[in-house]
C-alpha cells in the first residue's frame, strides 16, 4: 500500500491541520508514493524499535522525532542518529501529536481508562463531573493506571466535584482551568505553587503514563487496511525506585 493512501486516511480521522502551531505532526521521513506492507505503532521511536523493525516499513508515532530545524543528519546525537538508521533501512515516519490529542487521545483516556463521563471539552481540556474526596480520587487513578506513586498538589477541597484532564504535559493550561482539580503530567514547581495558592489541586500522573494508549487506539482504526499492524512499546526514559 502506498503511504499516501494511509496518510490521507489518517488526515481524515485526525486532521493534521488541527495540530498546534508549534507542533510538527505529519510525514517526517519517506515519500507519499513509497509502498509499505508493515506498519509499526508506538508512542515514540527509539533505537531498539528501529533495530527490530523490518526494512521498507512505516512507523506511526505520537511524538514527532523532529521538532526543530536540523542542520545535518550526520551526527551521533539524538535525533540525528535515529534518522540515519531509519534512512538506511528505508523506514518512513508519520507523527500524530496534538492533532491526535484533540481527536482521540484525551477522549479515550477519560472515557475508557479513567471511566469518567465527559461533561464538556475546551480545546485540549476535558471536564468531568465527579464526586470524590481528594484521597479517593488519587486511589482510583492509581488503581486504574496501576501506579504506585503519584505527585499531587492538595488545595484542600472537601470534595472534588469538577475535574479537568489533559493527557501529556498540560502545565501551560493551568491559568485557563476552571475546576477543583487538574489531572495531567509534567507539572513544574512554580506551576504547583501557583495552583496551590489559587485553590486548584493537581494530580501529576506523568507524561508517558497518560499517553501510552496511543497505539491501541490507532490500531483499531487501521483494521480496515490489508496491512500488518504491529504495536511496539517504546521505553519510558524515566525509571522509578
N, C-alpha and C positions, 0 to 999 in steps of 0.2 A: 504494500500500500504506500502511496506517496504521502510524504509528511504533510503536504498541502491539504489533503482531504481531512486528515486528523486535526490539523491546525484550525481549519475552518469550522470543524465541529466544536472544538474547544472554545473558539471565539463566539459560537452561538450560545453555549450553556453558561459561559463566564466571560463576557466581552472584555477583551484586552484594553479597550479604550476607557474602561471604568477604573483602571489602576490609578494610584496616586501619582502626582506629578513627579515625585522623587524616585518612583519605582522603576524597575527595568524588566518587567514581565514581557514574555513573547518568545520568539525563536532566537536563541542566543548563539547556537552553533548548528551548522548544517545548512542545507538548501531545501526549499519547499518541494522541489522536484525529486529529491532523494527518495529511494524506495527502502522501506523497513518492514520487517516481519515480526519484530520483537520490541516490546515497549516495557521499560522499567519505570515504576512509580516510586518516588521517595521524597521524604521531606527535604533532604539535602543531597548533594552529590559529594562523595569523598573518595579517597584513593582506593580504599578496599573495594567499593562498589564498582569502580572503573576497572580494576584488575579482574573482577569476577564476571563482568559483562561480556557478552558476545560482540564481536565486531559488527559494524553496519546496523547498529541498534539505535534506539531513541530513548533518552531519559526525559521524563516529565517530572519536574520537581516543584516544590513550593517556593523555596528561597532562591532568587537569582544568584548564580555563581559570579556574574559580572554586574557590579553596581556602578563603579566609577570607570572613567576612561583609562585604558591601558596603553602605555607607550610601546610595549613589546610583549611577546609571549615566549621569550627565550630564557626566562629566569627559572630558578628552582624554588621560588617563593609562591605561596598561595595568593591568588588563584591561578597564576600563570602555569604552575607545574601541572595542575589538573587539566587545564585546557590543552596543553601539549599532549598529554596522554590520550585525551579524547580524540584529538585530531588524528593521531597515529592509528587509532582503532576505528576511525570513521564513525564516531558516536555523536549523534546530534543531541541537542538540548533545548527543551522548552521550559520556561518558568511561568508558573501561575501563582502570583503572590497576592497583592492587595485586591486584585480583581476577584480572586477565588475566596478571599476573606469575606468580601461583600456578597458574593453569590451563593456560597456553600458553607464554608468552614464555621463561621460564627453560629449560624442556624443549627448545624449538625451538632456542634459541641454542646449547645444549650439544651436542645431537644433530646438528642439520642444518648449523650454521655451524662450530663448533669440531671436530665429528667425533669426540667423545668418548662413551664408553658410560657411562651413569648407574649408579652403584652404589646410592645412596640419596638420599632427599630429607628435609630437615628444614625445614618452613615455606618460607622464601624461599631457603634454601641447598640447592644440589645438589652432591653429592660424586661425584668420578670417580677411578678408579684409573688413573694414568698412569705413564710411565717416561721421564722427560726430564731432561737437565741443565737448569738454570735458563735458560741461554742458548738451548738448543734449543727450550725451551717458548716463550720470548719470540719467537724467529724463526718458529715455527709460527703463533703468534697474529697476528703482524704480516703474515704471508703470507695467511692466510685472511680477515683483516679488511681487507687492503690498506692497512695503516697504515705510515707512515714512521717514526713515533716513538711510544714508549710509556713512561709513567712507571712505574718499578718500585722496589721495596724488596727488596734481596737479603739474606736472612737466612743465606746461606752454607750451604745444604744441598748435599751432594754430588749427590744425586738428588732430584727432585720425584716422589714416589710417590703422594701424595694431594693432589688439587686440589679446592678449594671454589669455586663460581661463583654469583654473583648479579648479574643484569642491573641496570642503573640505578645507584643510589647505595647501596652496601652497607656503608659505613664503620661504621655503628652496630652491625653484626652481628659485628664483629671479635672481641669478647670471647667469642662463642659458637662461633667457627670452630675446628674440630679437624682441621687439615690442615697440610701443609708449605707450601702456597701458596694465596692467596685472590685470585681474579680478579673485579674489579668496577669501579666508577667513582667519581669524586668523593671520593677519599680526602683527608683533611685532614692537615696537617703533624704534629699531635700523635698522630693515629692511626698515621701512618707510623712515628713514633718509638717508640711503644708496640709496634708489630708487630715492628720490627727487634730490640728487646731481648727480646721474647718468642719469637724464632726463627720468626716467621711471615713468609714472603716475600709481597709484594704485587705485583700487576700491575694498573695503572690504565689501562683502555682508553677511558675517557671515558663519560659518561652517554649521549649521543646515539648513539655508535658501537655500544653494546651493545643498544640498544632500537629501532634504526631498522628492525627487521624486523616491527614490529607490523602494518603494513598488509598485507604479503604473506601473513602468517599468517591474518589475519581474512578476507582476500579469498577464500580457499579455502572457508571456512565459509559465505560468503554466495552461493556459486554456485547454490545451490538456489532462490534467490528470483528472481522476474521483475523485476529491478531493474538499472539501470545503476550499476555499482560502479566508481568511479574511484580509483585510488591516487594520492594527492597527496604530494609530497615537501616537507615543511616545512624551513626553513633552520636549520642549526646556528648558534646565536648565537656560537659560538666560531670563530675563524679561526686558522690556523697559518702561521707564516712561517719 
